[in-house]
Amino acid sequence: MIKKKTNIDLRAKNITFEIKNESFKAIRFYHAKMTIDVISLDNEKEGIKNIPFAHIPKEIKKIIKPQ
């Protein structure tokens, strides 16, 4: 039987991390696409960005644990 890949809401976990001296907060993880919606904490006017799961730090990948 095929498992339906769901989106995981990460807002309640308050996951923050840095990439290239810019702070981000994780909002949602899309399992089917293996991407994460993030919002910049440094530049709030920028809005929501979608970044690949492979580009986030290793410590954060362990917290999210895609299956």
Residue pairs with C-beta under 8 A, 6 or more apart in sequence:
5 31
5 32
6 31
7 28
7 29
7 30
7 31
8 28
8 29
8 31
8 64
9 27
9 28
10 26
10 27
10 28
10 29
10 36
10 64
11 27
11 28
13 26
13 63
14 25
15 25
15 26
15 60
15 63
15 64
16 23
16 24
16 25
16 26
16 41
17 23
17 24
17 26
17 56
17 57
17 59
17 60
18 24
18 57
19 51
19 55
19 56
19 57
22 40
22 42
22 43
23 40
23 41
23 42
24 38
24 39
24 40
24 41
24 49
24 51
25 38
25 39
25 41
26 36
26 37
26 38
26 56
26 60
26 64
27 36
27 37
27 38
27 39
27 48
28 36
28 37
29 35
29 36
29 37
29 53
29 64
29 66
30 36
30 37
31 66
34 52
34 53
34 54
34 66
35 50
35 51
35 52
35 53
36 50
36 51
36 52
36 53
36 56
36 64
37 48
37 49
37 50
38 48
38 49
38 50
38 51
39 46
39 47
39 48
39 49
40 46
40 49
53 61
53 64
53 66
